[in-house]
């Protein structure tokens, strides 16, 4: 174990690197997959995903986080024997929950495809993806245990292996089954998560047996004689996990509502079933994955913050709680703002570059603003879960989801707004909980917020970056570069401009970089140019 003072940041960095690799692989496989099975196939593929995610959230959204929090609290106090006991009980619980939900999804596939989606072709994708619930449930228990020990490396390795297994299976099966029809090709692609989950689970089991010596050593130093009763462990698991699970269900239910509402409202607006499915595929299968890519860093930070904040709470260290909360919120805004601005100004060029589909840029242009709010929602949720206030983010997510459904229903049915209404609804759906969560974090952690430093300066740097990127892209095309090459160069320029603008405006302080792993080396390099402002 590394020094626990900054281990949560090192863990966040490890998970971020793994997350970016996973997302890049995910985006990379979606591009040729979209070309292979076309818009209709992507629509069928995405119809299976929301249902899968709903049931997966029931089994994995709350329990792994609960495992991470409970193990972290015991580890902070040296109670490794009880921490291991929590892991064993959780493994049994998650395996049983995952198995039951897999059977439920297979049994209900026909009803869902015909009654909910009114598209019988979706049946094959739903059945194909169902077994992944069991394997991911078991895998998430191992991840929660390791994260509770603030060891993020096993989770990172398994995520990469899982995604590689998924990508390989997707292409092999989609290509083999395509001649039999687009619905079978989509089902082959939907089986990818099953293959990936099996591969990731194997890796975690191997790592677990490799680390058993370390665990046994820690347990031998634990002189505790009183252990939690199995029933009490299960009670604590579910009392903490149920609110998180409810919150985790909001997003997949929102996606499922999109699949049902957006398609029907587009048809109401005058689009054919095939055209409505194509627009839905552009929004959820092309634009949404791009929006989720930049928040990999804050997703990882949120996962690290839960055990880190829990540790500070167990030690009753109020200063540590506030410091780690501030770090999380600052970095979520620093990462989220430039990503939102960049995707907004280059929406169409980006979708042309990745999908050869300019029309998908319409959805991305609106959806891009959800990045910063999603990033802040994730981080503040992790902070609130770490301090034990699990119901607060759940309530806020439900409020955002309710508003999103109303906006989707009303705006998507208007012909000249159509799919942009669904994209705007998603943005508002993240805006509401991000603001409400932030206010609650300030209240519960006694955090002193400097808006000039936390919001205004990053926003100024992002605005400078956006203007520079837009101008550079147009100029490069006038000089004869192809649109794709101009897009790549403009994105690279945007990263450089944002970092420089942030440093020169004082939006990034030396103290911020000192918190990062390897931060001292970065500081020495930057100081050569005198970039830090007082």
Phi, psi and omega in degrees: 000142176276173178305124186291348180299320182232017183295332180291329177285321176295320177297320178297320179296317179299313180293327178295314179299314178297319181297319179294321177298315180297315181293321179296317176298320180296315178293321182295320181284333179291329182295301177293332177295318178297323178289329183282309185257003174064182184298320182295318178297319178295323177297317178295320178299316181287337177291326178286328187296314181300320180295315178301316182292327178297309180292325178295323179295325178299321185270335188235345185293318185258319186298313178299323177294320177297318177300313181301315181294313183293318178295319180298318179298315180292320180296323179297331180261007178079014182268068185287331179294318179289326177299318179292324178298320177299318180299314183297313179298317182296323180298317179295315182298312183293323178298316180293316180297315180298320180294315180298315183291328176298314179297318180300316182294317179297317182294328183262006185299316183294316179299316181295315184293323184273314186277317184278307184269343184053040180214096184303336181296337182289344183304314186295321179292322181295313179296321184296323186274345188304314183299342180297333182301315181297311184292322178292325179299312179296317180298321182293334177294315177299317180296317179299321180295311180295321179292327175297329175276005182058037175246099187269350184300313179302318178297319181296313181297315182295326178297317180294314179297319179301315182291322177298314178299321179296312183298314180300313181295320180302310185287321179297310185287320180297319179292319181294321187269347182304319180300340181273353179133153184296329180293327179282326176295319178296323177294321176298319177295323181292340178281348180306314178301331178293309180298319180295319180295321178297316180296315180295323179294319178301317180298315182295322178296319178295317179295320180301313180291332177288330182266002184299328179299317179297316181295318180295323178297314179297320181291327180291335179276349180276115182266009181298142179245340180262125180239153179293143173290146181304318181296321180292324177298314180297320178299313179297320179303309185285327179295329177272325187282326185301313177299320179294321178297317178300318177294321178293334179285339184300311184297309178296327176293323175298319178294319179294321177297321176302313183300323181276312186285311186299313181299313182293322180289328174294321176294323177298325180283355175114003180271148177288167179301315181296317181292321178296320178295322179296314179296321177296320177296323178295319182290308188270333183262344182240306182286314184300317178299328179290323179292326181283344182294311182295335184276009175303319182297317181283332174297315178295319180296320178297317179298324180283330183290328182302304178291329181293315177292321178299320178299315180296323177294317179298325179274356180057042182255093184295324180295319178295321179299310182296319182296315181289326176295317179297317179301315181298314182292320180299311183289333177294321179286319180299323178278323188285318185299308181296326178295318180297313181295316181299315180290333178291311185285338180241029185304304183293314178302325181292315180290331174291317180298315187271321187243354187056039184221097182292328184296329179296341178295336178297314178292318183296322182302320179279315186293336184304327183290347177287346183301309185294323180287323176295318179299314181291324177298315181298313183293314181293328176296317177300320179295313181295322176295322180296326180270002175093002180268069188284334183281337183299306179296332178296310180301317182293323177294322179295321177298313178299320181294319180297317179294321179299315181299317180297313180298315179302313184296316185286307189285323183294333179281355177271123191305312186281350176262312179040241189295336178295333177295320178293322179295317179295322178300321178295318179299312179296324179298334176266331181299314184300305181293330180296318180289315180295319178298315182300319179296322180288325176298316179300318181294313188276341182250358183058034182285132176265114187264128174256096184298325180299318182279318187280329186239306189296313181293316174299324179293320178297315179297321179293323179294316176301316179299315182298316178297315180298317181295316181298313180295318182296319181298314179295319181294318180296323178290323177295331179280358175108359178286149176292161182299320181295316178295319179297324179294314180298314180295321181294321178296315179299319178296321181299319178300313181295314181297318182296313181299315180296316180296322180293317180293313184290333179274353181083016180280348177229117184262162178300323180298327179296314182290330179296335180285339183277147173300130182078011184299326182296324178293322178294319181298315180300322180293315183292325181297335178299334182258002179060037188278336183289136177254147178277000000 
